[in-house]
Protein backbone atom coordinates (compact mmCIF):
# COMPACT_ATOMS: atom_id res chain seq x y z
CA UNK A 1 0.00 0.00 0.00
CA UNK A 2 1.06 3.59 -0.58
CA UNK A 3 0.10 4.87 2.87
CA UNK A 4 -2.69 7.02 1.44
CA UNK A 5 -5.52 4.49 1.89
CA UNK A 6 -6.62 2.88 5.14
CA UNK A 7 -8.76 -0.27 5.04
CA UNK A 8 -11.62 0.27 7.45
CA UNK A 9 -14.47 -1.93 6.21
CA UNK A 10 -15.36 -4.77 3.92
CA UNK A 11 -16.97 -8.10 3.13
CA UNK A 12 -14.22 -10.69 2.72
CA UNK A 13 -16.13 -13.88 1.90
CA UNK A 14 -19.53 -15.08 0.74
CA UNK A 15 -19.75 -16.70 4.18
CA UNK A 16 -20.55 -14.25 6.97
CA UNK A 17 -18.54 -16.28 9.49
CA UNK A 18 -15.44 -16.35 7.29
CA UNK A 19 -15.80 -12.64 6.59
CA UNK A 20 -15.91 -11.88 10.32
CA UNK A 21 -12.79 -13.99 10.97
CA UNK A 22 -10.91 -12.23 8.16
CA UNK A 23 -12.05 -8.82 9.43
CA UNK A 24 -10.75 -9.65 12.89
CA UNK A 25 -7.39 -10.73 11.42
CA UNK A 26 -7.25 -7.38 9.60
CA UNK A 27 -7.93 -5.64 12.95
CA UNK A 28 -11.13 -3.99 11.74
CA UNK A 29 -13.91 -2.85 14.05
CA UNK A 30 -16.56 -5.64 14.19
CA UNK A 31 -19.34 -3.27 13.08
CA UNK A 32 -17.33 -2.48 9.91
CA UNK A 33 -17.11 -6.13 8.75
CA UNK A 34 -20.05 -7.24 6.63
CA UNK A 35 -21.52 -10.68 5.94
CA UNK A 36 -21.96 -10.01 2.22
CA UNK A 37 -21.15 -7.49 -0.46
CA UNK A 38 -24.85 -6.66 -0.67
CA UNK A 39 -24.72 -5.26 2.87
CA UNK A 40 -21.89 -2.94 1.85
CA UNK A 41 -23.44 -1.79 -1.40
CA UNK A 42 -27.00 -1.20 -0.25
CA UNK A 43 -26.31 1.98 1.69
CA UNK A 44 -26.99 5.57 0.76
CA UNK A 45 -24.41 8.27 1.10
CA UNK A 46 -24.16 11.95 0.36
CA UNK A 47 -21.13 13.87 -0.93
CA UNK A 48 -20.33 16.98 1.12
CA UNK A 49 -19.65 18.92 -2.09
CA UNK A 50 -23.40 19.56 -2.08
CA UNK A 51 -22.86 21.82 0.94
CA UNK A 52 -19.29 23.07 0.73
CA UNK A 53 -16.34 23.11 -1.67
CA UNK A 54 -13.95 21.76 0.96
CA UNK A 55 -15.03 20.13 4.20
CA UNK A 56 -13.64 21.70 7.38
CA UNK A 57 -14.16 21.17 11.13
CA UNK A 58 -17.09 23.58 11.33
CA UNK A 59 -18.99 21.50 8.74
CA UNK A 60 -19.44 18.53 11.09
CA UNK A 61 -22.69 20.19 12.23
CA UNK A 62 -24.14 18.92 8.93
CA UNK A 63 -23.93 15.28 10.06
CA UNK A 64 -27.09 15.38 12.19
CA UNK A 65 -29.14 16.81 9.32
CA UNK A 66 -27.68 14.30 6.86
CA UNK A 67 -28.61 11.37 9.13
CA UNK A 68 -32.12 12.71 9.78
CA UNK A 69 -32.63 12.95 6.02
CA UNK A 70 -32.11 9.18 5.83
CA UNK A 71 -28.54 8.78 4.62
CA UNK A 72 -26.25 6.03 5.93
CA UNK A 73 -23.02 7.89 5.32
CA UNK A 74 -21.13 10.77 3.79
CA UNK A 75 -18.26 11.18 1.38
CA UNK A 76 -16.11 14.02 2.64
CA UNK A 77 -14.40 16.16 0.03
CA UNK A 78 -11.11 17.68 1.20
CA UNK A 79 -9.15 20.27 -0.73
CA UNK A 80 -5.96 19.46 1.14
CA UNK A 81 -4.61 17.43 4.03
CA UNK A 82 -5.03 19.11 7.38
CA UNK A 83 -8.37 20.76 6.58
CA UNK A 84 -10.03 18.92 9.45
CA UNK A 85 -9.36 17.23 12.75
CA UNK A 86 -9.81 13.53 11.92
CA UNK A 87 -10.49 12.48 15.53
CA UNK A 88 -13.18 15.13 16.01
CA UNK A 89 -14.77 14.22 12.68
CA UNK A 90 -14.76 10.52 13.53
CA UNK A 91 -16.45 11.24 16.88
CA UNK A 92 -19.14 13.31 15.17
CA UNK A 93 -19.71 10.61 12.56
CA UNK A 94 -20.11 7.94 15.24
CA UNK A 95 -22.36 10.19 17.36
CA UNK A 96 -24.66 10.55 14.37
CA UNK A 97 -24.50 6.91 13.24
CA UNK A 98 -22.89 7.72 9.89
CA UNK A 99 -20.24 5.90 7.90
CA UNK A 100 -17.76 7.82 5.84
CA UNK A 101 -15.39 7.76 2.92
CA UNK A 102 -13.30 10.72 1.93
CA UNK A 103 -11.32 12.00 -0.98
CA UNK A 104 -8.78 14.69 -1.49
CA UNK A 105 -9.51 16.43 -4.75
CA UNK A 106 -6.73 16.73 -7.27
CA UNK A 107 -6.20 20.12 -8.79
CA UNK A 108 -3.97 21.35 -11.57
CA UNK A 109 -0.37 20.98 -10.50
CA UNK A 110 -1.14 18.76 -7.53
CA UNK A 111 0.88 15.64 -6.84
CA UNK A 112 -1.88 13.07 -7.17
CA UNK A 113 -5.36 12.00 -6.22
CA UNK A 114 -5.65 10.13 -2.95
CA UNK A 115 -8.35 8.74 -0.66
CA UNK A 116 -8.59 8.25 3.06
CA UNK A 117 -11.41 6.34 4.64
CA UNK A 118 -12.59 7.23 8.11
Buried (B, 14 or more C-beta within 10 A) or exposed (E): EEEEEEEBBBBBBEEBEEBBBBBEEBEBEEEBBBBBBEEBEEEEBBEBBEBBEBBBEEBBEBBBEBBEEEBBBBBBBBBEEEBBEEEEBEEBBBEBEBBBBBBBBEEEEEEEEBEBBB
